Amino acid sequence: DEYLESTSEENVEEDDNVIIQQQQNLVFEIVNNINLAINLTVENILNNLVNISYKSQGNQNNDKCPICFENFKENEQVKMTFCFHVFHLICIKKWIETKLECPDCPICRRKL
């Protein structure tokens, strides 16, 4: 009789562990899908921006990324918005990630 009770309790514990593992897997899958959707959205927005090779205009105000304030390097690959503002790729990517609901240009606030 004690053996049956012990076996029954072990089965219930095993069943609980299986259910917990299934729930953890489901949560992990949901979080993974959310992260994937966010990354795809950010990449889609970035792909809509224009890739250009930076050329200095001799104007010190335009020689810096407006987000990080670091100077652009001659022939550096940068991203240009449709409103003609230029940013380092990593800078505008971080900006878009923080403004994912409604990403806009950090300068003029035009929708990206």
Secondary structure, 3 states (H helix, E strand, C coil): CHHHHHHHHHHHHHHHHHHHHHHHHHHHHHHHHHHHHHHHHHHHHHHHCEEEECCCCCCHHHHECCCCCCECCCCCEEEECCCCCEECHHHHHHHHHHCCCCCECCCCCCEC
